[in-house]
Amino acid sequence: MSKKFFHPLFICFLLLAACERGHDPAPVAPHPLEKAKQEHEKAETEQKPLSLEQKFLPPHFLVNQFIAKATSRSIELTIHYTISEQLYRLLEQYRDYYFVIQYPEELSRLTHVDRSNAVKGPLPANGQLSYTITISSTWTNDIPKDLINRINHGDLRYNLLILDKERFPVHIFNDVQWYQSFDPNKGSSVISEDGGARK
């Protein structure tokens, strides 16, 4: 084979090899770890359903004042509360949530009304973080005057239930009338059945 013929053939072969190297006929499958990472990122970017579970906990929801007023055939409860900016943003998106008051046994036994109707919570607006709601109930028979006095003096215990848009309880505040004076850092005394107190 002559050099004249070999030299152009060699150059042609090199050009073909270079062209073939730049062409990628089949994409390489991503590494399994890289693929798992991509799927995880995709799942995170998809919209998760909003939930109020564990969102009405301090410091995101604080009851500042609880006022109970009763007559012989009705009760009116006023709750002043504050929400955090984080809860504000969630409620802007979530929209419907409700409050229900569970009445003390001594009241519900006489009135046959164990809880209030669900009252829709105010929707956040204009950056406002403090709100007031009023919940009321009525019944057909008069309750004793001493019970009315105990209600009006704040001696009874009420539970506040917060419901989501399906009206499912997402949080319960026991003894909500004393909530503003409760300090979670100090703990509380609990009387055990054997008569001893424990912290």
N, C-alpha and C positions, 0 to 999 in steps of 0.2 A: 504494500500500500504506500502510495507516495505521500510525502509531507504536505503537498498542496491539497490533496483530497482529505487527509486526516485532520488538518488544522480547521477547515470550515465545518467538518462533521463534529469535531470536538466543541467548537463554539456553539453550534446548534444544540448539541446535547446539554451544555451548560445553561443555555437560555431556556430550554424546555424544563430542566430541573428547577431553575429559579422561578419560572411561572407556576409550576406545580406546587412549590413550597408556599407561595403567596395565596393559593386557592385552598379554601377549607371546605371540602365537599360535605362533611357531616359535622354538625355542631357537637361539641363534647358535652356530655351530660354533667350537670353540676354535681359537685361533691355532696354526699348525703348530709353532712353537717350544714353545708351552705343551703341546701334545699330545705332542711328543717327550719333554719333561721328565716328564710324567705316566707315560709308558710306561717310561722309564728308572727312575723311582722304584719302579714296580711290579715291574720285573725285579730290582731290588736287594732288595726285601722278600721275594721268593720265596726259598725255601731252596736254597742252592747245595750241591752235594754236598761233603762234607768230604774234604779231601785232606791227606796227610802230606808231600807234595812240599815240599822245602826247609824243613821244620819242625824237623828234627833237626840244625840247624846251631848252632854256638856263637853266643851264650851260652845258647841254649835247651836244649842237650844237651851235658853235659860228662862225659867219662870221667875219674873221679878215680883209679881204680886198676885194673890188669889183672894177674891172677895166673894163671900156667900151672903145672900139676902133672902129671907124666907117670909112668906105669909102663911096663913093657915092652909092655903090650897096651891101654893106655887113656890118655886125656888128659882133664883137667878144667880148665876155664877159668872164672875168676870175674871178673865185671866189676862194679865199684862205680861208679855214675853218678848225676848230679844233673840234674833237669829244671827249667826255668823255670816260673813260675806260668802263663804264656801257653800253654806246651806242656801243662801239667797240665790246663788247661781244655779244650784240644782233645782230649786223650786220654780225658777223661771222656766226651765225646760220641762219639768215634770207636770206642772199645772195643778192637778187635783189631789188634795189631801184633806183629811177630815179630823175633827176633834170630837171625842165622846167622853162624858164624865160618868164614872161608875159611882153610884150613890152609896152612902154608908148603910149597913144592914138595918140599923134602927129606923132609918127613914124609909127604905124600900119595903120593909116589913109592913109598915102602916099604910103606905101609899100604893103598894103593888107596882111601883115604878123603880126598877133596879138601875136603869141608866138613862141618860139623855138621848135624844135623837142625835144623829151625826150632823155636825155643823161644818160646812166647808171652810177650810183655812183661807185667810186672805192671800191673794197672789202678790208676790213681791213687785214693787213698783217704785220708780224714782230713787232707787238706792236706799230706801227706808228699811231699817233693821229692827225697829221696835213696833209691836202690834198689840192690839187688844181685841179679844173676842168675848162675846157674851153668849152663854148657853142657859136656856131656861126650860123648865118642865112644869106641868100642872097635873093635878089629880082631883078626884071627885069628893073625897071625904076630908074633913078638917083634921089637922094634926094637933097634938097638945101644945099649949103655950110654952111649956118648959122646953120642948124640942125646938120650937121656933127660936127661942132665946139661945139655945146651944148652937144652932146653925148660925145665927147672926153674930154670935161671939167667937165664931171660928173654932168650936170645940170638936167638930166631927171630922172624920177622915174621908177623903175623896181620892179616887184614882183617875188619872187622865190617860186616855187611850188615844194614840195617834194612828190613824188608818191611812192606807195608801189608796190609790184611785179605784182599786177593786174592793175597797172597804175592808181590807184585811189588816189586823193590828200589826204595826211594825215597831211600836214602842209603848210601854206602859210605865207611867210614873205613879208609883204608890205614894200615898200621902202627899199629893201635889200641893196642898195648902201650906206645907212646911218646907217645900222644896227650896225656896230661896234662902232659908237659913241652914240648909244642910251643907256641911263641909266634907267632901269626900276624902280630904287629906287627914282628917281627925278620926275617921271611923265612927262606929256607933256601938252602943252596948246592946247585947242581945241576952234576954233572960232565957236560960235553958230550962228544960222540964224538971231537972233535979233542984231547981231553985238558985243555982249559981249563975253568976254573970260572967260573960266572956266578951272579949273585945274582938 
